[in-house]
Amino acid sequence: NIKEWHKAAESLRAAIKLGPEAFHPRLNYGIVLMQLKDYLAAAAELQLAVQKDSSSAVAYLQFGRAMVKLGNYDGAQKALKQSISIGGDDAVEAHRYLAAVYIETQNAQNAANELELYLKLAPKANDAERIRTLIKSLRSQASNRPQ
């Protein structure tokens, strides 16, 4: 509920004031701001989070998500690729978001490739069948596109 998210944001702002160099409060504050749909503020906090811990796949994933919401597809692509290169569970989700970036930028081939990687890493995804259908559609679009 929105009240709970606002409460969480308030607590995290206080934690950041106490320890401005701490990574986790900043990361979590960015995530809460995403929930509150304050994407610009979320992107700023998440950018600080990746600066504080450049080895965090989740920070890059969340920063990439914020960039997508702001329509900054170049920034999103860079952040999501960084999350993937770091690896781990959060990198799996990054493939899915990167596919969305490619769809938004009319790159059906790369979108299909990212979704296939996502399904390899998360074969039991709840919407795996829908994703397979989307991959087929994207492959068809890519093959029908003039070179």
MIBA-241929 format. One record per residue (C-alpha): chain; residue number from 0; z, x, y. Coordinates in steps of 0.2 Angstrom, whole numbers. Layout:
BEGIN
   chain     n       z       x       y
       A   NUM       Z       X       Y
...
This chain:
BEGIN
   chain     n       z       x       y
       A     0       0       0       0
       A     1      -4       6      18
       A     2      14       6      23
       A     3      18      19       9
       A     4       4      30      14
       A     5       9      30      32
       A     6      27      34      26
       A     7      20      48      16
       A     8      10      55      31
       A     9      25      55      41
       A    10      35      65      28
       A    11      21      77      26
       A    12      19      80      45
       A    13      38      84      45
       A    14      36      96      31
       A    15      22     105      39
       A    16      32     107      55
       A    17      46     115      45
       A    18      34     126      35
       A    19      17     127      44
       A    20      11     141      32
       A    21      15     131      16
       A    22       0     126       6
       A    23       5     110      -4
       A    24      11      99      11
       A    25      -5     103      20
       A    26     -16      99       5
       A    27      -6      83       1
       A    28      -6      78      20
       A    29     -25      79      19
       A    30     -26      69       4
       A    31     -15      55      12
       A    32     -26      55      27
       A    33     -41      52      16
       A    34     -32      37       9
       A    35     -29      31      27
       A    36     -47      34      30
       A    37     -44      46      44
       A    38     -58      57      38
       A    39     -59      69      53
       A    40     -41      73      53
       A    41     -41      74      34
       A    42     -55      87      35
       A    43     -46      97      47
       A    44     -30      98      37
       A    45     -40     101      21
       A    46     -50     115      29
       A    47     -33     123      34
       A    48     -27     121      16
       A    49     -42     130       9
       A    50     -39     144      21
       A    51     -21     145      15
       A    52     -26     145      -3
       A    53     -44     150      -6
       A    54     -41     149     -25
       A    55     -37     131     -26
       A    56     -51     120     -34
       A    57     -42     104     -29
       A    58     -42     109     -10
       A    59     -60     113     -10
       A    60     -64      97     -20
       A    61     -54      86      -7
       A    62     -62      96       8
       A    63     -79      92       0
       A    64     -74      74      -2
       A    65     -69      73      17
       A    66     -86      81      22
       A    67     -95      68      12
       A    68     -86      54      21
       A    69     -91      62      37
       A    70    -109      64      32
       A    71    -108      83      33
       A    72    -118      86      17
       A    73    -120     104      19
       A    74    -102     107      21
       A    75     -98      95       7
       A    76    -110     105      -4
       A    77    -102     122       0
       A    78     -85     116      -3
       A    79     -89     107     -20
       A    80     -99     122     -26
       A    81     -83     133     -22
       A    82     -72     120     -32
       A    83     -84     122     -47
       A    84     -84     141     -46
       A    85     -65     141     -46
       A    86     -65     130     -61
       A    87     -52     119     -70
       A    88     -50     100     -71
       A    89     -53      97     -52
       A    90     -70     106     -54
       A    91     -75      93     -66
       A    92     -74      79     -53
       A    93     -83      91     -41
       A    94     -99      89     -51
       A    95     -98      70     -49
       A    96     -96      72     -30
       A    97    -109      85     -29
       A    98    -121      73     -38
       A    99    -117      60     -24
       A   100    -122      73     -11
       A   101    -138      77     -19
       A   102    -142      58     -20
       A   103    -138      56      -2
       A   104    -150      71       2
       A   105    -164      64      -9
       A   106    -162      78     -22
       A   107    -164      67     -38
       A   108    -166      82     -50
       A   109    -151      91     -44
       A   110    -141      75     -44
       A   111    -146      72     -62
       A   112    -141      90     -67
       A   113    -124      88     -59
       A   114    -121      72     -68
       A   115    -126      79     -85
       A   116    -114      93     -82
       A   117    -100      81     -77
       A   118    -103      71     -94
       A   119    -103      87    -104
       A   120     -86      91     -96
       A   121     -79      73     -96
       A   122     -88      65    -111
       A   123     -75      51    -112
       A   124     -77      46     -93
       A   125     -74      27     -91
       A   126     -91      24     -84
       A   127    -101      37     -95
       A   128    -113      24    -100
       A   129    -117      19     -82
       A   130    -119      38     -78
       A   131    -131      40     -92
       A   132    -142      26     -85
       A   133    -141      33     -68
       A   134    -146      50     -75
       A   135    -162      42     -83
       A   136    -166      34     -66
       A   137    -164      50     -57
       A   138    -175      59     -69
       A   139    -188      46     -67
       A   140    -187      47     -48
       A   141    -188      66     -49
       A   142    -204      66     -60
       A   143    -212      53     -50
       A   144    -210      63     -34
       A   145    -225      72     -27
       A   146    -223      91     -28
